[in-house]
């Protein structure tokens, strides 16, 4: 689990901004990119759920039997 060390900047007694150490920011950014990739993968799998799938051995056999 990512441990954060935020500093808060207040305005009129309310938290307005958060400041994070750069390393923590880049870690959060990386995790968000991974999450976005996972969401894209799930969406693509959902869109292709009715499409046939092939094992690696089946693909190799198809390539061996084709003439390029």
ROSE-270306 format. One record per atom (N, C-alpha, C): residue number from 1; x, y, z. Coordinates in steps of 0.2 Angstrom, whole numbers, plus 5000, padded with zeros to 4 digits. Layout:
N
+-----+------+------+------+
|   k |   c1 |   c2 |   c3 |
+-----+------+------+------+
| NUM |    X |    Y |    Z |
...
+-----+------+------+------+
// end
This chain:
68
+-----+------+------+------+
|   k |   c1 |   c2 |   c3 |
+-----+------+------+------+
|   1 | 5004 | 4994 | 5000 |
|   1 | 5000 | 5000 | 5000 |
|   1 | 5004 | 5006 | 5000 |
|   2 | 5003 | 5011 | 4996 |
|   2 | 5006 | 5017 | 4995 |
|   2 | 5005 | 5021 | 5001 |
|   3 | 5010 | 5024 | 5005 |
|   3 | 5010 | 5028 | 5010 |
|   3 | 5011 | 5035 | 5008 |
|   4 | 5006 | 5039 | 5009 |
|   4 | 5007 | 5046 | 5007 |
|   4 | 5008 | 5051 | 5013 |
|   5 | 5012 | 5056 | 5011 |
|   5 | 5014 | 5061 | 5016 |
|   5 | 5012 | 5068 | 5013 |
|   6 | 5005 | 5069 | 5013 |
|   6 | 5003 | 5076 | 5010 |
|   6 | 5004 | 5082 | 5015 |
|   7 | 5005 | 5087 | 5012 |
|   7 | 5004 | 5094 | 5016 |
|   7 | 4998 | 5098 | 5013 |
|   8 | 4994 | 5100 | 5017 |
|   8 | 4988 | 5104 | 5015 |
|   8 | 4989 | 5111 | 5015 |
|   9 | 4987 | 5115 | 5010 |
|   9 | 4987 | 5122 | 5010 |
|   9 | 4979 | 5124 | 5011 |
|  10 | 4978 | 5128 | 5016 |
|  10 | 4971 | 5130 | 5017 |
|  10 | 4970 | 5137 | 5015 |
|  11 | 4963 | 5138 | 5014 |
|  11 | 4961 | 5145 | 5012 |
|  11 | 4955 | 5146 | 5016 |
|  12 | 4954 | 5151 | 5019 |
|  12 | 4948 | 5153 | 5023 |
|  12 | 4946 | 5147 | 5028 |
|  13 | 4952 | 5144 | 5031 |
|  13 | 4951 | 5139 | 5036 |
|  13 | 4949 | 5132 | 5033 |
|  14 | 4949 | 5131 | 5026 |
|  14 | 4947 | 5125 | 5023 |
|  14 | 4953 | 5123 | 5019 |
|  15 | 4954 | 5116 | 5018 |
|  15 | 4959 | 5113 | 5014 |
|  15 | 4957 | 5115 | 5007 |
|  16 | 4962 | 5118 | 5003 |
|  16 | 4961 | 5120 | 4997 |
|  16 | 4966 | 5117 | 4992 |
|  17 | 4972 | 5115 | 4994 |
|  17 | 4977 | 5111 | 4990 |
|  17 | 4981 | 5106 | 4994 |
|  18 | 4983 | 5101 | 4990 |
|  18 | 4988 | 5096 | 4993 |
|  18 | 4994 | 5096 | 4990 |
|  19 | 5000 | 5096 | 4993 |
|  19 | 5006 | 5096 | 4991 |
|  19 | 5009 | 5089 | 4993 |
|  20 | 5012 | 5085 | 4988 |
|  20 | 5015 | 5079 | 4989 |
|  20 | 5022 | 5079 | 4987 |
|  21 | 5026 | 5075 | 4991 |
|  21 | 5033 | 5074 | 4988 |
|  21 | 5033 | 5071 | 4981 |
|  22 | 5038 | 5073 | 4977 |
|  22 | 5038 | 5071 | 4970 |
|  22 | 5037 | 5064 | 4969 |
|  23 | 5041 | 5060 | 4973 |
|  23 | 5041 | 5053 | 4972 |
|  23 | 5034 | 5050 | 4973 |
|  24 | 5031 | 5052 | 4978 |
|  24 | 5024 | 5050 | 4979 |
|  24 | 5019 | 5052 | 4973 |
|  25 | 5020 | 5058 | 4971 |
|  25 | 5016 | 5060 | 4965 |
|  25 | 5017 | 5055 | 4959 |
|  26 | 5023 | 5054 | 4957 |
|  26 | 5025 | 5050 | 4952 |
|  26 | 5022 | 5043 | 4953 |
|  27 | 5022 | 5040 | 4959 |
|  27 | 5020 | 5033 | 4960 |
|  27 | 5012 | 5033 | 4959 |
|  28 | 5009 | 5039 | 4961 |
|  28 | 5001 | 5039 | 4960 |
|  28 | 5000 | 5039 | 4953 |
|  29 | 5004 | 5043 | 4949 |
|  29 | 5003 | 5044 | 4942 |
|  29 | 5004 | 5037 | 4939 |
|  30 | 5009 | 5034 | 4941 |
|  30 | 5010 | 5027 | 4938 |
|  30 | 5004 | 5022 | 4939 |
|  31 | 5002 | 5022 | 4945 |
|  31 | 4996 | 5018 | 4947 |
|  31 | 4990 | 5020 | 4943 |
|  32 | 4989 | 5026 | 4942 |
|  32 | 4983 | 5029 | 4938 |
|  32 | 4983 | 5026 | 4931 |
|  33 | 4989 | 5027 | 4928 |
|  33 | 4990 | 5024 | 4921 |
|  33 | 4989 | 5017 | 4921 |
|  34 | 4991 | 5013 | 4926 |
|  34 | 4990 | 5006 | 4926 |
|  34 | 4983 | 5004 | 4927 |
|  35 | 4979 | 5008 | 4931 |
|  35 | 4972 | 5007 | 4931 |
|  35 | 4968 | 5009 | 4925 |
|  36 | 4971 | 5014 | 4921 |
|  36 | 4968 | 5016 | 4915 |
|  36 | 4969 | 5010 | 4910 |
|  37 | 4975 | 5007 | 4910 |
|  37 | 4976 | 5002 | 4905 |
|  37 | 4972 | 4996 | 4907 |
|  38 | 4971 | 4994 | 4913 |
|  38 | 4966 | 4989 | 4915 |
|  38 | 4959 | 4990 | 4913 |
|  39 | 4957 | 4996 | 4914 |
|  39 | 4950 | 4998 | 4911 |
|  39 | 4950 | 4997 | 4904 |
|  40 | 4955 | 4999 | 4900 |
|  40 | 4955 | 4998 | 4893 |
|  40 | 4955 | 4991 | 4891 |
|  41 | 4959 | 4987 | 4894 |
|  41 | 4959 | 4980 | 4893 |
|  41 | 4952 | 4977 | 4894 |
|  42 | 4949 | 4978 | 4900 |
|  42 | 4943 | 4975 | 4901 |
|  42 | 4937 | 4978 | 4896 |
|  43 | 4938 | 4984 | 4894 |
|  43 | 4933 | 4986 | 4889 |
|  43 | 4934 | 4982 | 4882 |
|  44 | 4940 | 4981 | 4880 |
|  44 | 4942 | 4978 | 4874 |
|  44 | 4940 | 4971 | 4874 |
|  45 | 4941 | 4967 | 4880 |
|  45 | 4939 | 4961 | 4881 |
|  45 | 4931 | 4960 | 4881 |
|  46 | 4928 | 4965 | 4884 |
|  46 | 4920 | 4965 | 4883 |
|  46 | 4918 | 4966 | 4876 |
|  47 | 4921 | 4970 | 4872 |
|  47 | 4919 | 4971 | 4866 |
|  47 | 4920 | 4965 | 4861 |
|  48 | 4925 | 4961 | 4863 |
|  48 | 4927 | 4955 | 4859 |
|  48 | 4925 | 4949 | 4862 |
|  49 | 4920 | 4949 | 4867 |
|  49 | 4918 | 4943 | 4870 |
|  49 | 4915 | 4938 | 4866 |
|  50 | 4912 | 4940 | 4860 |
|  50 | 4909 | 4935 | 4855 |
|  50 | 4914 | 4933 | 4850 |
|  51 | 4920 | 4935 | 4850 |
|  51 | 4925 | 4934 | 4845 |
|  51 | 4928 | 4927 | 4847 |
|  52 | 4930 | 4923 | 4842 |
|  52 | 4934 | 4917 | 4844 |
|  52 | 4941 | 4918 | 4847 |
|  53 | 4943 | 4914 | 4851 |
|  53 | 4950 | 4915 | 4853 |
|  53 | 4954 | 4909 | 4852 |
|  54 | 4960 | 4909 | 4851 |
|  54 | 4965 | 4904 | 4849 |
|  54 | 4970 | 4903 | 4854 |
|  55 | 4973 | 4897 | 4856 |
|  55 | 4978 | 4896 | 4860 |
|  55 | 4985 | 4898 | 4856 |
|  56 | 4990 | 4898 | 4859 |
|  56 | 4997 | 4900 | 4856 |
|  56 | 4998 | 4894 | 4851 |
|  57 | 4997 | 4888 | 4853 |
|  57 | 4998 | 4882 | 4848 |
|  57 | 4994 | 4882 | 4842 |
|  58 | 4988 | 4884 | 4843 |
|  58 | 4983 | 4885 | 4837 |
|  58 | 4985 | 4890 | 4832 |
|  59 | 4988 | 4896 | 4835 |
|  59 | 4990 | 4901 | 4831 |
|  59 | 4997 | 4899 | 4827 |
|  60 | 5001 | 4895 | 4831 |
|  60 | 5007 | 4893 | 4827 |
|  60 | 5005 | 4888 | 4822 |
|  61 | 5000 | 4884 | 4823 |
|  61 | 4998 | 4879 | 4818 |
|  61 | 4995 | 4883 | 4812 |
|  62 | 4991 | 4888 | 4813 |
|  62 | 4989 | 4892 | 4807 |
|  62 | 4994 | 4895 | 4803 |
|  63 | 4999 | 4898 | 4807 |
|  63 | 5005 | 4901 | 4803 |
|  63 | 5009 | 4896 | 4799 |
|  64 | 5010 | 4890 | 4802 |
|  64 | 5014 | 4885 | 4799 |
|  64 | 5010 | 4883 | 4793 |
|  65 | 5004 | 4882 | 4793 |
|  65 | 5000 | 4880 | 4787 |
|  65 | 4998 | 4885 | 4782 |
|  66 | 5000 | 4892 | 4783 |
|  66 | 4999 | 4897 | 4778 |
|  66 | 5005 | 4898 | 4774 |
|  67 | 5003 | 4901 | 4769 |
|  67 | 5009 | 4903 | 4764 |
|  67 | 5009 | 4911 | 4763 |
|  68 | 5015 | 4914 | 4766 |
|  68 | 5015 | 4921 | 4765 |
|  68 | 5019 | 4923 | 4759 |
+-----+------+------+------+
// end
